[in-house]
Amino acid sequence: MNNIASPIADIPGYLSWITLSHQHLGLSRGHRKYLNIEEFVNENGKAMPVHKYPSNLLENRGRANECFYNAFNLVGKTERLVYCEGYAHSGMIPTLHAWAMDEGGYVLDPTWEDQQDCRYFGVAFNYQFVIDTALSRGAYGVIDNMENGFPLLEGIHPRKDYAYAHR
């Protein structure tokens, strides 16, 4: 058996591996700035640390498999939180996911119960951009926006329009 390190060991490595795999399969970037969602997140995201979910926010936990809605809802209800999307995992394969970030830059995940052992790597978004995207596509989630032709992958929006800017 080979002792090849798993590309899942770190999220940016996994995202690079997926992008390279797509390139080797002959997928074309075409007119897009980013080949795929993984490349967008890898180039624009950052690792985000986790701490214990605050007990005063427990009533805002959402349903499983509804992370984009859950994060949207939590940020909309709670001042000083930022909407984030990217990839996260808890020892399994990283998955496209959404969560909130507090003022200290820590993850608050309203979907996954036990986030202490999870890893998060993603992009913090301007909440007005998130609202506008949800309204225009009729669904929650910003990056995987097939309904509008994947505008973030196209590079249509400058970073200053979609990225959260710390005050």
C-alpha positions as CSV (number, residue, x, y, z in Angstrom):
1,M,0.0,0.0,0.0
2,N,1.3,3.5,-0.9
3,N,2.0,6.0,1.9
4,I,0.7,8.9,-0.2
5,A,-0.7,11.7,1.9
6,S,-4.4,12.3,1.5
7,P,-5.3,15.5,-0.2
8,I,-8.1,15.7,2.3
9,A,-5.6,16.3,5.2
10,D,-6.0,20.1,4.6
11,I,-8.8,21.8,2.8
12,P,-6.7,24.1,0.5
13,G,-4.7,21.0,-0.6
14,Y,-8.0,19.2,-1.3
15,L,-9.3,22.1,-3.3
16,S,-6.1,22.3,-5.3
17,W,-6.3,18.5,-6.0
18,I,-9.9,18.8,-7.3
19,T,-9.0,21.7,-9.5
20,L,-6.0,19.8,-10.9
21,S,-8.1,16.8,-11.4
22,H,-10.6,18.9,-13.4
23,Q,-7.7,20.2,-15.5
24,H,-6.4,16.7,-16.2
25,L,-9.9,15.7,-17.3
26,G,-9.7,18.4,-19.9
27,L,-12.3,20.8,-18.4
28,S,-11.8,24.2,-19.8
29,R,-11.9,27.5,-17.9
30,G,-13.3,29.1,-21.1
31,H,-14.1,32.7,-20.3
32,R,-14.3,32.1,-16.5
33,K,-11.8,33.6,-14.1
34,Y,-12.0,30.4,-12.0
35,L,-12.2,26.9,-13.4
36,N,-14.5,25.7,-10.6
37,I,-15.9,26.5,-7.2
38,E,-12.9,24.9,-5.5
39,E,-10.4,27.3,-7.2
40,F,-12.6,30.3,-6.3
41,V,-12.6,29.3,-2.6
42,N,-8.9,28.4,-2.6
43,E,-7.9,31.7,-4.0
44,N,-10.3,33.9,-2.0
45,G,-10.8,32.0,1.2
46,K,-9.0,31.6,4.5
47,A,-8.9,29.1,7.3
48,M,-11.3,30.0,10.1
49,P,-10.9,28.8,13.7
50,V,-13.6,27.2,15.7
51,H,-14.6,27.7,19.3
52,K,-17.5,26.4,21.4
53,Y,-20.9,27.4,20.1
54,P,-22.3,30.1,22.5
55,S,-25.3,28.8,24.5
56,N,-27.2,32.0,23.9
57,L,-27.3,31.1,20.1
58,L,-28.4,27.5,20.6
59,E,-32.0,28.4,19.9
60,N,-30.9,29.6,16.4
61,R,-29.6,26.2,15.4
62,G,-31.0,25.1,12.0
63,R,-31.9,21.9,10.4
64,A,-29.4,19.4,9.0
65,N,-28.7,19.7,5.3
66,E,-29.9,23.3,5.1
67,C,-26.6,25.1,5.9
68,F,-27.0,27.9,3.4
69,Y,-30.4,28.9,4.8
70,N,-29.3,28.3,8.4
71,A,-26.3,30.6,8.1
72,F,-28.3,33.2,6.2
73,N,-31.0,33.1,8.9
74,L,-28.5,33.3,11.8
75,V,-26.6,36.2,10.4
76,G,-29.9,38.0,9.6
77,K,-31.1,37.6,13.2
78,T,-27.8,38.3,15.0
79,E,-25.9,41.5,14.9
80,R,-22.1,41.4,14.3
81,L,-22.1,38.1,12.6
82,V,-20.8,37.6,9.0
83,Y,-22.0,35.1,6.4
84,C,-19.4,32.7,5.1
85,E,-19.3,30.0,2.5
86,G,-16.6,27.6,1.5
87,Y,-15.5,24.1,2.4
88,A,-15.7,22.4,5.8
89,H,-15.1,18.9,7.1
90,S,-15.2,16.8,10.2
91,G,-12.6,14.2,9.2
92,M,-14.5,13.1,6.1
93,I,-14.3,14.6,2.6
94,P,-14.7,18.4,2.7
95,T,-18.0,19.6,1.5
96,L,-19.4,23.0,0.2
97,H,-20.9,24.5,3.3
98,A,-22.1,27.8,4.9
99,W,-21.6,29.2,8.4
100,A,-21.4,32.4,10.4
101,M,-18.3,34.1,11.7
102,D,-18.2,36.3,14.9
103,E,-16.2,39.5,15.4
104,G,-13.2,37.6,16.5
105,G,-13.1,35.6,13.2
106,Y,-14.4,32.4,14.8
107,V,-16.8,30.0,13.2
108,L,-20.3,29.7,14.5
109,D,-22.0,26.9,12.6
110,P,-25.7,26.7,13.0
111,T,-26.0,23.4,11.1
112,W,-23.4,21.0,12.4
113,E,-23.9,19.9,16.0
114,D,-20.3,19.1,17.0
115,Q,-18.0,21.6,15.3
116,Q,-15.1,21.4,17.7
117,D,-13.2,18.9,15.5
118,C,-14.3,20.5,12.2
119,R,-12.1,22.5,9.9
120,Y,-13.4,25.5,7.9
121,F,-12.0,27.3,4.9
122,G,-14.0,29.9,3.2
123,V,-14.9,33.4,2.1
124,A,-16.6,36.0,4.3
125,F,-19.3,37.8,2.3
126,N,-20.9,41.2,2.5
127,Y,-24.4,40.4,3.8
128,Q,-26.2,42.7,1.3
129,F,-24.5,40.8,-1.5
130,V,-25.8,37.6,0.0
131,I,-29.3,39.0,0.2
132,D,-29.2,40.3,-3.3
133,T,-28.0,36.9,-4.6
134,A,-30.7,35.0,-2.7
135,L,-33.4,37.2,-4.2
136,S,-32.0,37.1,-7.8
137,R,-31.6,33.3,-7.8
138,G,-34.5,32.3,-5.7
139,A,-32.3,30.1,-3.4
140,Y,-29.8,30.4,-0.6
141,G,-26.1,30.2,-1.3
142,V,-23.7,32.5,-3.1
143,I,-20.9,30.6,-4.7
144,D,-22.7,27.7,-6.3
145,N,-25.0,30.1,-8.3
146,M,-26.0,28.1,-11.4
147,E,-29.2,30.1,-11.8
148,N,-27.3,33.3,-12.6
149,G,-24.4,31.6,-14.6
150,F,-21.9,31.4,-11.7
151,P,-21.0,35.1,-11.6
152,L,-18.3,34.7,-8.9
153,L,-16.6,32.1,-11.1
154,E,-16.9,34.4,-14.1
155,G,-15.2,37.1,-12.2
156,I,-18.1,39.5,-12.9
157,H,-18.1,41.0,-9.4
158,P,-14.9,42.7,-8.1
159,R,-13.9,41.4,-4.6
160,K,-14.8,44.7,-3.1
161,D,-18.5,44.1,-4.1
162,Y,-18.9,40.7,-2.5
163,A,-16.3,40.3,0.2
164,Y,-16.9,41.3,3.8
165,A,-14.7,44.2,4.8
166,H,-13.8,44.3,8.5
167,R,-14.8,47.7,10.0
